[in-house]
Structures are given as C-alpha cells and as structure tokens.
Amino acid sequence: MTTSTFTPGAQQYADSVQLRVVLIDGALLTGLMIRHGVGTQIQRTINIVEIDEDFFE
C-alpha cells in the first residue's frame, strides 16, 4: 500500500508471483476510504424530492 503510485517494476513483480498481490495506490486507497467511510466526514447532504403519485389516488 502506498499513498503515491507504484513503480513499473513493483507492478511487474506483483503480476509475476503466483500468490495474489493487490497493490493499493493512493487513488484506490482514497476511493476505498470514501466508499467505506474510513477517515471521512459528511459535509453536506442533499435531499432529492419527487412527487408521490400514489398519494393523490
């Protein structure tokens, strides 16, 4: 895992070993943190409202 990027050599090595190696770079780490709510805070919530057509029947 790195907050930066992996060198081509590191990527080639991870691809060449028989065991599964997942390289988590800064972009992937950020996405995972946001998706799972780790180290994040909700700043604003937006409500999207639509008409409930069943209400008028």
CHARMM internal coordinates of N, CA and C (Angstrom, degrees):
IC EDIT
DIST 1 N 1 CA 1.4391
DIST 1 CA 1 C 1.5238
ANGL 1 N 1 CA 1 C 107.92
DIST 1 C 2 N 1.3247
ANGL 1 CA 1 C 2 N 114.48
DIHE 1 N 1 CA 1 C 2 N 140.23
DIST 2 N 2 CA 1.4562
ANGL 1 C 2 N 2 CA 120.62
DIHE 1 CA 1 C 2 N 2 CA 176.30
DIST 2 CA 2 C 1.5240
ANGL 2 N 2 CA 2 C 109.23
DIHE 1 C 2 N 2 CA 2 C -146.84
DIST 2 C 3 N 1.3078
ANGL 2 CA 2 C 3 N 116.81
DIHE 2 N 2 CA 2 C 3 N 152.69
DIST 3 N 3 CA 1.4630
ANGL 2 C 3 N 3 CA 119.92
DIHE 2 CA 2 C 3 N 3 CA 173.90
DIST 3 CA 3 C 1.5203
ANGL 3 N 3 CA 3 C 110.59
DIHE 2 C 3 N 3 CA 3 C -85.87
DIST 3 C 4 N 1.3100
ANGL 3 CA 3 C 4 N 116.89
DIHE 3 N 3 CA 3 C 4 N -3.61
DIST 4 N 4 CA 1.4606
ANGL 3 C 4 N 4 CA 122.85
DIHE 3 CA 3 C 4 N 4 CA -179.23
DIST 4 CA 4 C 1.5271
ANGL 4 N 4 CA 4 C 108.30
DIHE 3 C 4 N 4 CA 4 C -107.27
DIST 4 C 5 N 1.3258
ANGL 4 CA 4 C 5 N 117.01
DIHE 4 N 4 CA 4 C 5 N -135.10
DIST 5 N 5 CA 1.4622
ANGL 4 C 5 N 5 CA 122.39
DIHE 4 CA 4 C 5 N 5 CA 176.00
DIST 5 CA 5 C 1.5160
ANGL 5 N 5 CA 5 C 108.89
DIHE 4 C 5 N 5 CA 5 C -126.31
DIST 5 C 6 N 1.3157
ANGL 5 CA 5 C 6 N 116.37
DIHE 5 N 5 CA 5 C 6 N 162.60
DIST 6 N 6 CA 1.4544
ANGL 5 C 6 N 6 CA 121.54
DIHE 5 CA 5 C 6 N 6 CA 178.77
DIST 6 CA 6 C 1.5257
ANGL 6 N 6 CA 6 C 110.22
DIHE 5 C 6 N 6 CA 6 C -93.26
DIST 6 C 7 N 1.3106
ANGL 6 CA 6 C 7 N 115.66
DIHE 6 N 6 CA 6 C 7 N 147.35
DIST 7 N 7 CA 1.4588
ANGL 6 C 7 N 7 CA 120.82
DIHE 6 CA 6 C 7 N 7 CA 177.26
DIST 7 CA 7 C 1.5249
ANGL 7 N 7 CA 7 C 109.01
DIHE 6 C 7 N 7 CA 7 C -70.07
DIST 7 C 8 N 1.3207
ANGL 7 CA 7 C 8 N 117.28
DIHE 7 N 7 CA 7 C 8 N 157.08
DIST 8 N 8 CA 1.4635
ANGL 7 C 8 N 8 CA 119.23
DIHE 7 CA 7 C 8 N 8 CA 175.54
DIST 8 CA 8 C 1.5307
ANGL 8 N 8 CA 8 C 111.83
DIHE 7 C 8 N 8 CA 8 C -56.63
DIST 8 C 9 N 1.3325
ANGL 8 CA 8 C 9 N 116.94
DIHE 8 N 8 CA 8 C 9 N -35.52
DIST 9 N 9 CA 1.4652
ANGL 8 C 9 N 9 CA 120.12
DIHE 8 CA 8 C 9 N 9 CA 178.59
DIST 9 CA 9 C 1.5165
ANGL 9 N 9 CA 9 C 112.34
DIHE 8 C 9 N 9 CA 9 C -63.14
DIST 9 C 10 N 1.3111
ANGL 9 CA 9 C 10 N 116.92
DIHE 9 N 9 CA 9 C 10 N -40.93
DIST 10 N 10 CA 1.4682
ANGL 9 C 10 N 10 CA 120.88
DIHE 9 CA 9 C 10 N 10 CA 178.27
DIST 10 CA 10 C 1.5250
ANGL 10 N 10 CA 10 C 110.41
DIHE 9 C 10 N 10 CA 10 C -65.98
DIST 10 C 11 N 1.3215
ANGL 10 CA 10 C 11 N 116.80
DIHE 10 N 10 CA 10 C 11 N -39.87
DIST 11 N 11 CA 1.4631
ANGL 10 C 11 N 11 CA 120.57
DIHE 10 CA 10 C 11 N 11 CA 178.78
DIST 11 CA 11 C 1.5280
ANGL 11 N 11 CA 11 C 110.74
DIHE 10 C 11 N 11 CA 11 C -65.78
DIST 11 C 12 N 1.3296
ANGL 11 CA 11 C 12 N 116.81
DIHE 11 N 11 CA 11 C 12 N -41.90
DIST 12 N 12 CA 1.4646
ANGL 11 C 12 N 12 CA 120.57
DIHE 11 CA 11 C 12 N 12 CA 178.81
DIST 12 CA 12 C 1.5172
ANGL 12 N 12 CA 12 C 110.87
DIHE 11 C 12 N 12 CA 12 C -64.06
DIST 12 C 13 N 1.3342
ANGL 12 CA 12 C 13 N 116.96
DIHE 12 N 12 CA 12 C 13 N -41.41
DIST 13 N 13 CA 1.4609
ANGL 12 C 13 N 13 CA 120.51
DIHE 12 CA 12 C 13 N 13 CA 179.49
DIST 13 CA 13 C 1.5275
ANGL 13 N 13 CA 13 C 110.38
DIHE 12 C 13 N 13 CA 13 C -63.41
DIST 13 C 14 N 1.3258
ANGL 13 CA 13 C 14 N 117.41
DIHE 13 N 13 CA 13 C 14 N -45.04
DIST 14 N 14 CA 1.4637
ANGL 13 C 14 N 14 CA 120.83
DIHE 13 CA 13 C 14 N 14 CA -179.75
DIST 14 CA 14 C 1.5270
ANGL 14 N 14 CA 14 C 110.97
DIHE 13 C 14 N 14 CA 14 C -61.56
DIST 14 C 15 N 1.3245
ANGL 14 CA 14 C 15 N 116.99
DIHE 14 N 14 CA 14 C 15 N -35.59
DIST 15 N 15 CA 1.4613
ANGL 14 C 15 N 15 CA 121.24
DIHE 14 CA 14 C 15 N 15 CA 178.21
DIST 15 CA 15 C 1.5215
ANGL 15 N 15 CA 15 C 112.57
DIHE 14 C 15 N 15 CA 15 C -73.46
DIST 15 C 16 N 1.3303
ANGL 15 CA 15 C 16 N 117.78
DIHE 15 N 15 CA 15 C 16 N -24.41
DIST 16 N 16 CA 1.4628
ANGL 15 C 16 N 16 CA 120.83
DIHE 15 CA 15 C 16 N 16 CA -172.63
DIST 16 CA 16 C 1.5270
ANGL 16 N 16 CA 16 C 114.11
DIHE 15 C 16 N 16 CA 16 C -90.26
DIST 16 C 17 N 1.3215
ANGL 16 CA 16 C 17 N 118.97
DIHE 16 N 16 CA 16 C 17 N -20.49
DIST 17 N 17 CA 1.4699
ANGL 16 C 17 N 17 CA 120.10
DIHE 16 CA 16 C 17 N 17 CA -177.85
DIST 17 CA 17 C 1.5210
ANGL 17 N 17 CA 17 C 110.22
DIHE 16 C 17 N 17 CA 17 C -80.34
DIST 17 C 18 N 1.3348
ANGL 17 CA 17 C 18 N 115.88
DIHE 17 N 17 CA 17 C 18 N 152.95
DIST 18 N 18 CA 1.4609
ANGL 17 C 18 N 18 CA 119.90
DIHE 17 CA 17 C 18 N 18 CA -177.14
DIST 18 CA 18 C 1.5273
ANGL 18 N 18 CA 18 C 112.51
DIHE 17 C 18 N 18 CA 18 C -72.76
DIST 18 C 19 N 1.3142
ANGL 18 CA 18 C 19 N 117.30
DIHE 18 N 18 CA 18 C 19 N -33.38
DIST 19 N 19 CA 1.4550
ANGL 18 C 19 N 19 CA 120.02
DIHE 18 CA 18 C 19 N 19 CA 177.75
DIST 19 CA 19 C 1.5230
ANGL 19 N 19 CA 19 C 109.61
DIHE 18 C 19 N 19 CA 19 C -73.65
DIST 19 C 20 N 1.3119
ANGL 19 CA 19 C 20 N 116.35
DIHE 19 N 19 CA 19 C 20 N 151.20
DIST 20 N 20 CA 1.4644
ANGL 19 C 20 N 20 CA 120.11
DIHE 19 CA 19 C 20 N 20 CA 179.18
DIST 20 CA 20 C 1.5221
ANGL 20 N 20 CA 20 C 109.05
DIHE 19 C 20 N 20 CA 20 C -76.19
DIST 20 C 21 N 1.3177
ANGL 20 CA 20 C 21 N 115.79
DIHE 20 N 20 CA 20 C 21 N 123.43
DIST 21 N 21 CA 1.4583
ANGL 20 C 21 N 21 CA 122.14
DIHE 20 CA 20 C 21 N 21 CA 177.76
DIST 21 CA 21 C 1.5274
ANGL 21 N 21 CA 21 C 107.43
DIHE 20 C 21 N 21 CA 21 C -120.87
DIST 21 C 22 N 1.3245
ANGL 21 CA 21 C 22 N 116.27
DIHE 21 N 21 CA 21 C 22 N 122.48
DIST 22 N 22 CA 1.4596
ANGL 21 C 22 N 22 CA 121.39
DIHE 21 CA 21 C 22 N 22 CA 178.83
DIST 22 CA 22 C 1.5194
ANGL 22 N 22 CA 22 C 107.75
DIHE 21 C 22 N 22 CA 22 C -104.93
DIST 22 C 23 N 1.3202
ANGL 22 CA 22 C 23 N 116.16
DIHE 22 N 22 CA 22 C 23 N 118.48
DIST 23 N 23 CA 1.4573
ANGL 22 C 23 N 23 CA 121.15
DIHE 22 CA 22 C 23 N 23 CA 177.44
DIST 23 CA 23 C 1.5272
ANGL 23 N 23 CA 23 C 108.12
DIHE 22 C 23 N 23 CA 23 C -91.48
DIST 23 C 24 N 1.3114
ANGL 23 CA 23 C 24 N 116.28
DIHE 23 N 23 CA 23 C 24 N 120.11
DIST 24 N 24 CA 1.4602
ANGL 23 C 24 N 24 CA 121.29
DIHE 23 CA 23 C 24 N 24 CA -179.97
DIST 24 CA 24 C 1.5193
ANGL 24 N 24 CA 24 C 107.83
DIHE 23 C 24 N 24 CA 24 C -107.20
DIST 24 C 25 N 1.3446
ANGL 24 CA 24 C 25 N 115.13
DIHE 24 N 24 CA 24 C 25 N 108.21
DIST 25 N 25 CA 1.4652
ANGL 24 C 25 N 25 CA 119.59
DIHE 24 CA 24 C 25 N 25 CA 179.72
DIST 25 CA 25 C 1.5269
ANGL 25 N 25 CA 25 C 109.61
DIHE 24 C 25 N 25 CA 25 C -93.50
DIST 25 C 26 N 1.3088
ANGL 25 CA 25 C 26 N 116.17
DIHE 25 N 25 CA 25 C 26 N -178.97
DIST 26 N 26 CA 1.4589
ANGL 25 C 26 N 26 CA 121.28
DIHE 25 CA 25 C 26 N 26 CA -175.71
DIST 26 CA 26 C 1.5143
ANGL 26 N 26 CA 26 C 113.80
DIHE 25 C 26 N 26 CA 26 C -58.22
DIST 26 C 27 N 1.3282
ANGL 26 CA 26 C 27 N 117.57
DIHE 26 N 26 CA 26 C 27 N -42.02
DIST 27 N 27 CA 1.4673
ANGL 26 C 27 N 27 CA 120.99
DIHE 26 CA 26 C 27 N 27 CA -178.73
DIST 27 CA 27 C 1.5264
ANGL 27 N 27 CA 27 C 110.87
DIHE 26 C 27 N 27 CA 27 C -66.22
DIST 27 C 28 N 1.3244
ANGL 27 CA 27 C 28 N 116.77
DIHE 27 N 27 CA 27 C 28 N -44.99
DIST 28 N 28 CA 1.4628
ANGL 27 C 28 N 28 CA 120.48
DIHE 27 CA 27 C 28 N 28 CA 179.04
DIST 28 CA 28 C 1.5280
ANGL 28 N 28 CA 28 C 110.52
DIHE 27 C 28 N 28 CA 28 C -66.64
DIST 28 C 29 N 1.3239
ANGL 28 CA 28 C 29 N 116.86
DIHE 28 N 28 CA 28 C 29 N -41.16
DIST 29 N 29 CA 1.4600
ANGL 28 C 29 N 29 CA 121.41
DIHE 28 CA 28 C 29 N 29 CA 178.54
DIST 29 CA 29 C 1.5262
ANGL 29 N 29 CA 29 C 110.70
DIHE 28 C 29 N 29 CA 29 C -60.02
DIST 29 C 30 N 1.3187
ANGL 29 CA 29 C 30 N 116.94
DIHE 29 N 29 CA 29 C 30 N -44.52
DIST 30 N 30 CA 1.4610
ANGL 29 C 30 N 30 CA 121.13
DIHE 29 CA 29 C 30 N 30 CA 178.88
DIST 30 CA 30 C 1.5245
ANGL 30 N 30 CA 30 C 110.94
DIHE 29 C 30 N 30 CA 30 C -61.37
DIST 30 C 31 N 1.3154
ANGL 30 CA 30 C 31 N 116.44
DIHE 30 N 30 CA 30 C 31 N -45.33
DIST 31 N 31 CA 1.4653
ANGL 30 C 31 N 31 CA 120.41
DIHE 30 CA 30 C 31 N 31 CA 178.71
DIST 31 CA 31 C 1.5164
ANGL 31 N 31 CA 31 C 112.53
DIHE 30 C 31 N 31 CA 31 C -61.38
DIST 31 C 32 N 1.3282
ANGL 31 CA 31 C 32 N 116.58
DIHE 31 N 31 CA 31 C 32 N -42.31
DIST 32 N 32 CA 1.4636
ANGL 31 C 32 N 32 CA 120.56
DIHE 31 CA 31 C 32 N 32 CA 178.62
DIST 32 CA 32 C 1.5233
ANGL 32 N 32 CA 32 C 111.32
DIHE 31 C 32 N 32 CA 32 C -65.58
DIST 32 C 33 N 1.3264
ANGL 32 CA 32 C 33 N 116.77
DIHE 32 N 32 CA 32 C 33 N -39.98
DIST 33 N 33 CA 1.4654
ANGL 32 C 33 N 33 CA 120.32
DIHE 32 CA 32 C 33 N 33 CA 179.09
DIST 33 CA 33 C 1.5233
ANGL 33 N 33 CA 33 C 110.95
DIHE 32 C 33 N 33 CA 33 C -62.67
DIST 33 C 34 N 1.3255
ANGL 33 CA 33 C 34 N 116.97
DIHE 33 N 33 CA 33 C 34 N -42.97
DIST 34 N 34 CA 1.4614
ANGL 33 C 34 N 34 CA 120.79
DIHE 33 CA 33 C 34 N 34 CA 179.64
DIST 34 CA 34 C 1.5218
ANGL 34 N 34 CA 34 C 110.32
DIHE 33 C 34 N 34 CA 34 C -67.36
DIST 34 C 35 N 1.3249
ANGL 34 CA 34 C 35 N 117.11
DIHE 34 N 34 CA 34 C 35 N -45.34
DIST 35 N 35 CA 1.4631
ANGL 34 C 35 N 35 CA 121.26
DIHE 34 CA 34 C 35 N 35 CA -177.81
DIST 35 CA 35 C 1.5228
ANGL 35 N 35 CA 35 C 111.73
DIHE 34 C 35 N 35 CA 35 C -60.76
DIST 35 C 36 N 1.3295
ANGL 35 CA 35 C 36 N 117.00
DIHE 35 N 35 CA 35 C 36 N -39.05
DIST 36 N 36 CA 1.4634
ANGL 35 C 36 N 36 CA 120.98
DIHE 35 CA 35 C 36 N 36 CA -175.27
DIST 36 CA 36 C 1.5269
ANGL 36 N 36 CA 36 C 113.36
DIHE 35 C 36 N 36 CA 36 C -101.02
DIST 36 C 37 N 1.3243
ANGL 36 CA 36 C 37 N 118.00
DIHE 36 N 36 CA 36 C 37 N 3.54
DIST 37 N 37 CA 1.4564
ANGL 36 C 37 N 37 CA 121.65
DIHE 36 CA 36 C 37 N 37 CA 175.78
DIST 37 CA 37 C 1.5146
ANGL 37 N 37 CA 37 C 114.15
DIHE 36 C 37 N 37 CA 37 C 67.10
DIST 37 C 38 N 1.3196
ANGL 37 CA 37 C 38 N 117.21
DIHE 37 N 37 CA 37 C 38 N 32.99
DIST 38 N 38 CA 1.4659
ANGL 37 C 38 N 38 CA 121.72
DIHE 37 CA 37 C 38 N 38 CA -179.89
DIST 38 CA 38 C 1.5229
ANGL 38 N 38 CA 38 C 108.78
DIHE 37 C 38 N 38 CA 38 C -97.68
DIST 38 C 39 N 1.3230
ANGL 38 CA 38 C 39 N 116.53
DIHE 38 N 38 CA 38 C 39 N 121.38
DIST 39 N 39 CA 1.4620
ANGL 38 C 39 N 39 CA 120.46
DIHE 38 CA 38 C 39 N 39 CA 178.65
DIST 39 CA 39 C 1.5132
ANGL 39 N 39 CA 39 C 113.49
DIHE 38 C 39 N 39 CA 39 C 68.80
DIST 39 C 40 N 1.3308
ANGL 39 CA 39 C 40 N 116.90
DIHE 39 N 39 CA 39 C 40 N 26.29
DIST 40 N 40 CA 1.4592
ANGL 39 C 40 N 40 CA 121.05
DIHE 39 CA 39 C 40 N 40 CA -178.34
DIST 40 CA 40 C 1.5242
ANGL 40 N 40 CA 40 C 110.41
DIHE 39 C 40 N 40 CA 40 C -126.05
DIST 40 C 41 N 1.3157
ANGL 40 CA 40 C 41 N 116.42
DIHE 40 N 40 CA 40 C 41 N 163.46
DIST 41 N 41 CA 1.4618
ANGL 40 C 41 N 41 CA 123.45
DIHE 40 CA 40 C 41 N 41 CA 174.59
DIST 41 CA 41 C 1.5177
ANGL 41 N 41 CA 41 C 108.58
DIHE 40 C 41 N 41 CA 41 C -135.80
DIST 41 C 42 N 1.3247
ANGL 41 CA 41 C 42 N 116.27
DIHE 41 N 41 CA 41 C 42 N 141.63
DIST 42 N 42 CA 1.4605
ANGL 41 C 42 N 42 CA 120.60
DIHE 41 CA 41 C 42 N 42 CA 175.29
DIST 42 CA 42 C 1.5208
ANGL 42 N 42 CA 42 C 107.89
DIHE 41 C 42 N 42 CA 42 C -80.27
DIST 42 C 43 N 1.3163
ANGL 42 CA 42 C 43 N 117.30
DIHE 42 N 42 CA 42 C 43 N 121.87
DIST 43 N 43 CA 1.4578
ANGL 42 C 43 N 43 CA 122.49
DIHE 42 CA 42 C 43 N 43 CA -178.95
DIST 43 CA 43 C 1.5204
ANGL 43 N 43 CA 43 C 112.06
DIHE 42 C 43 N 43 CA 43 C -91.52
DIST 43 C 44 N 1.3271
ANGL 43 CA 43 C 44 N 116.55
DIHE 43 N 43 CA 43 C 44 N -35.87
DIST 44 N 44 CA 1.4545
ANGL 43 C 44 N 44 CA 119.84
DIHE 43 CA 43 C 44 N 44 CA -176.07
DIST 44 CA 44 C 1.5273
ANGL 44 N 44 CA 44 C 108.31
DIHE 43 C 44 N 44 CA 44 C -154.29
DIST 44 C 45 N 1.3130
ANGL 44 CA 44 C 45 N 116.91
DIHE 44 N 44 CA 44 C 45 N 141.96
DIST 45 N 45 CA 1.4527
ANGL 44 C 45 N 45 CA 122.43
DIHE 44 CA 44 C 45 N 45 CA 174.88
DIST 45 CA 45 C 1.5172
ANGL 45 N 45 CA 45 C 107.87
DIHE 44 C 45 N 45 CA 45 C -117.65
DIST 45 C 46 N 1.3166
ANGL 45 CA 45 C 46 N 116.36
DIHE 45 N 45 CA 45 C 46 N 133.28
DIST 46 N 46 CA 1.4580
ANGL 45 C 46 N 46 CA 121.67
DIHE 45 CA 45 C 46 N 46 CA -179.89
DIST 46 CA 46 C 1.5261
ANGL 46 N 46 CA 46 C 107.91
DIHE 45 C 46 N 46 CA 46 C -110.06
DIST 46 C 47 N 1.3372
ANGL 46 CA 46 C 47 N 116.97
DIHE 46 N 46 CA 46 C 47 N 125.11
DIST 47 N 47 CA 1.4607
ANGL 46 C 47 N 47 CA 121.90
DIHE 46 CA 46 C 47 N 47 CA 176.34
DIST 47 CA 47 C 1.5187
ANGL 47 N 47 CA 47 C 108.96
DIHE 46 C 47 N 47 CA 47 C -93.13
DIST 47 C 48 N 1.3151
ANGL 47 CA 47 C 48 N 116.25
DIHE 47 N 47 CA 47 C 48 N 128.94
DIST 48 N 48 CA 1.4585
ANGL 47 C 48 N 48 CA 121.95
DIHE 47 CA 47 C 48 N 48 CA 175.74
DIST 48 CA 48 C 1.5237
ANGL 48 N 48 CA 48 C 106.28
DIHE 47 C 48 N 48 CA 48 C -107.41
DIST 48 C 49 N 1.3284
ANGL 48 CA 48 C 49 N 116.50
DIHE 48 N 48 CA 48 C 49 N 119.27
DIST 49 N 49 CA 1.4596
ANGL 48 C 49 N 49 CA 122.43
DIHE 48 CA 48 C 49 N 49 CA -173.62
DIST 49 CA 49 C 1.5195
ANGL 49 N 49 CA 49 C 109.20
DIHE 48 C 49 N 49 CA 49 C -108.94
DIST 49 C 50 N 1.3326
ANGL 49 CA 49 C 50 N 115.56
DIHE 49 N 49 CA 49 C 50 N 140.67
DIST 50 N 50 CA 1.4588
ANGL 49 C 50 N 50 CA 120.13
DIHE 49 CA 49 C 50 N 50 CA 174.25
DIST 50 CA 50 C 1.5266
ANGL 50 N 50 CA 50 C 108.21
DIHE 49 C 50 N 50 CA 50 C -133.43
DIST 50 C 51 N 1.3081
ANGL 50 CA 50 C 51 N 116.47
DIHE 50 N 50 CA 50 C 51 N 159.61
DIST 51 N 51 CA 1.4600
ANGL 50 C 51 N 51 CA 122.17
DIHE 50 CA 50 C 51 N 51 CA 179.96
DIST 51 CA 51 C 1.5249
ANGL 51 N 51 CA 51 C 109.19
DIHE 50 C 51 N 51 CA 51 C -72.57
DIST 51 C 52 N 1.3344
ANGL 51 CA 51 C 52 N 116.48
DIHE 51 N 51 CA 51 C 52 N 134.05
DIST 52 N 52 CA 1.4621
ANGL 51 C 52 N 52 CA 122.37
DIHE 51 CA 51 C 52 N 52 CA 175.18
DIST 52 CA 52 C 1.5234
ANGL 52 N 52 CA 52 C 107.35
DIHE 51 C 52 N 52 CA 52 C -90.46
DIST 52 C 53 N 1.3166
ANGL 52 CA 52 C 53 N 117.12
DIHE 52 N 52 CA 52 C 53 N 96.52
DIST 53 N 53 CA 1.4651
ANGL 52 C 53 N 53 CA 121.54
DIHE 52 CA 52 C 53 N 53 CA -175.60
DIST 53 CA 53 C 1.5226
ANGL 53 N 53 CA 53 C 112.07
DIHE 52 C 53 N 53 CA 53 C -63.85
DIST 53 C 54 N 1.3327
ANGL 53 CA 53 C 54 N 118.54
DIHE 53 N 53 CA 53 C 54 N -28.76
DIST 54 N 54 CA 1.4634
ANGL 53 C 54 N 54 CA 121.42
DIHE 53 CA 53 C 54 N 54 CA 178.29
DIST 54 CA 54 C 1.5291
ANGL 54 N 54 CA 54 C 111.30
DIHE 53 C 54 N 54 CA 54 C -65.40
DIST 54 C 55 N 1.2889
ANGL 54 CA 54 C 55 N 118.82
DIHE 54 N 54 CA 54 C 55 N -25.81
DIST 55 N 55 CA 1.4632
ANGL 54 C 55 N 55 CA 123.16
DIHE 54 CA 54 C 55 N 55 CA 179.62
DIST 55 CA 55 C 1.5248
ANGL 55 N 55 CA 55 C 111.35
DIHE 54 C 55 N 55 CA 55 C -60.78
DIST 55 C 56 N 1.3303
ANGL 55 CA 55 C 56 N 116.93
DIHE 55 N 55 CA 55 C 56 N -32.51
DIST 56 N 56 CA 1.4540
ANGL 55 C 56 N 56 CA 121.63
DIHE 55 CA 55 C 56 N 56 CA -174.42
DIST 56 CA 56 C 1.5277
ANGL 56 N 56 CA 56 C 113.21
DIHE 55 C 56 N 56 CA 56 C -93.15
DIST 56 C 57 N 1.3042
ANGL 56 CA 56 C 57 N 118.41
DIHE 56 N 56 CA 56 C 57 N 4.46
DIST 57 N 57 CA 1.4764
ANGL 56 C 57 N 57 CA 120.52
DIHE 56 CA 56 C 57 N 57 CA 179.54
DIST 57 CA 57 C 1.4988
ANGL 57 N 57 CA 57 C 111.11
DIHE 56 C 57 N 57 CA 57 C -91.91
END
COOR INIT
IC SEED 1 N 1 CA 1 C
IC BUILD
